[in-house]
Amino acid sequence: MEREKLEFFKLDEIDRKVLVWLISHVPQKSLLAWIDYIAEEYKLHKSISINTELLLQEIEEEELN
């Protein structure tokens, strides 16, 4: 059974769509900056903690499949 993508699904639907779009349309550096930004926003405004390293791992695993 494939491991669930927990960090990815902490994002709301729009942010998940933005993340998927960013993966294929912006340089890696911009993607990393957006992930750091959105994680901080979720922490401050929604009290949701997103582990950016795990989120990146999930993205990389999905790209390999």
KEKE-3310 file (N, C-alpha, C; in steps of 0.2 Angstrom, whole numbers, plus 5000, padded with zeros to 4 digits):
npx = (5004:5003:5011:5002:4999:5001:5006:5004:4990:4986:4985:4974:4961:4963:4977:4983:4981:4988:5001:5003:5003:5014:5025:5028:5030:5038:5055:5065:5069:5060:5049:5052:5053:5039:5033:5039:5034:5020:5018:5022:5011:5000:5003:5003:4990:4980:4984:4990:5002:5014:5025:5039:5049:5045:5034:5041:5047:5036:5032:5043:5043:5031:5033:5043:5035)
npy = (4994:5011:5024:5037:5054:5064:5078:5085:5084:5092:5105:5116:5114:5123:5128:5116:5114:5125:5122:5110:5115:5124:5116:5111:5123:5133:5138:5127:5134:5144:5137:5131:5142:5146:5136:5137:5149:5147:5137:5144:5154:5145:5141:5153:5158:5148:5139:5127:5115:5112:5101:5105:5098:5085:5087:5091:5079:5071:5076:5074:5060:5058:5063:5054:5043)
npz = (5000:4996:5003:5012:5006:5017:5020:5008:5007:5018:5013:5006:4993:4982:4984:4983:4969:4964:4968:4961:4948:4949:4950:4937:4930:4935:4940:4951:4963:4964:4967:4979:4987:4987:4993:5006:5010:5009:5019:5031:5030:5033:5045:5053:5050:5050:5059:5055:5054:5042:5036:5027:5022:5021:5012:5001:4998:4996:4984:4975:4975:4969:4956:4951:4949)
capx = (5000:5007:5011:4998:5003:4998:5007:5000:4982:4985:4984:4967:4961:4967:4984:4986:4981:4994:5007:5004:5005:5021:5030:5029:5030:5043:5061:5065:5070:5053:5044:5054:5051:5032:5032:5041:5029:5013:5019:5022:5005:4996:5005:5001:4983:4976:4986:4991:5009:5016:5032:5041:5054:5040:5030:5045:5048:5030:5032:5048:5041:5025:5036:5046:5030)
capy = (5000:5017:5029:5043:5060:5068:5085:5087:5085:5097:5111:5116:5112:5128:5128:5109:5115:5129:5118:5105:5120:5127:5110:5111:5129:5138:5135:5124:5139:5148:5132:5130:5149:5146:5131:5140:5155:5144:5134:5150:5156:5140:5141:5159:5160:5142:5135:5120:5114:5109:5099:5107:5093:5080:5089:5090:5072:5068:5079:5070:5053:5058:5064:5048:5038)
capz = (5000:4995:5009:5011:5005:5022:5020:5002:5008:5022:5009:5003:4986:4978:4985:4980:4962:4963:4969:4955:4942:4950:4949:4930:4926:4938:4943:4958:4968:4965:4970:4986:4990:4988:4999:5013:5011:5011:5026:5036:5030:5036:5052:5056:5049:5050:5064:5052:5053:5036:5036:5020:5019:5019:5007:4995:4997:4993:4977:4972:4974:4964:4950:4949:4947)
cpx = (5004:5006:5006:5002:5000:5000:5004:4993:4981:4983:4977:4967:4964:4974:4987:4986:4987:5000:5009:5006:5012:5026:5032:5030:5035:5049:5061:5065:5064:5048:5046:5052:5043:5030:5033:5036:5022:5013:5018:5015:5000:4997:5002:4993:4978:4978:4987:4999:5010:5023:5035:5045:5050:5036:5034:5046:5042:5030:5037:5046:5035:5028:5040:5041:5027)
cpy = (5006:5021:5035:5049:5065:5076:5088:5089:5090:5104:5110:5115:5117:5128:5121:5110:5120:5126:5113:5110:5122:5122:5110:5117:5134:5134:5132:5129:5143:5143:5131:5137:5149:5141:5133:5145:5152:5140:5139:5153:5152:5140:5147:5160:5154:5137:5127:5120:5110:5107:5100:5101:5087:5081:5089:5083:5069:5070:5075:5063:5053:5059:5058:5043:5040)
cpz = (5000:5001:5007:5010:5010:5021:5014:5004:5014:5019:5006:4996:4981:4978:4982:4972:4960:4963:4963:4949:4943:4948:4942:4926:4929:4940:4950:4964:4970:4969:4977:4990:4992:4993:5005:5015:5013:5017:5031:5036:5034:5043:5056:5056:5050:5056:5062:5051:5047:5036:5029:5018:5017:5013:5000:4993:4994:4985:4973:4970:4969:4957:4947:4947:4940)
residu = (MET:GLU:ARG:GLU:LYS:LEU:GLU:PHE:PHE:LYS:LEU:ASP:GLU:ILE:ASP:ARG:LYS:VAL:LEU:VAL:TRP:LEU:ILE:SER:HIS:VAL:PRO:GLN:LYS:SER:LEU:LEU:ALA:TRP:ILE:ASP:TYR:ILE:ALA:GLU:GLU:TYR:LYS:LEU:HIS:LYS:SER:ILE:SER:ILE:ASN:THR:GLU:LEU:LEU:LEU:GLN:GLU:ILE:GLU:GLU:GLU:GLU:LEU:ASN)
# end
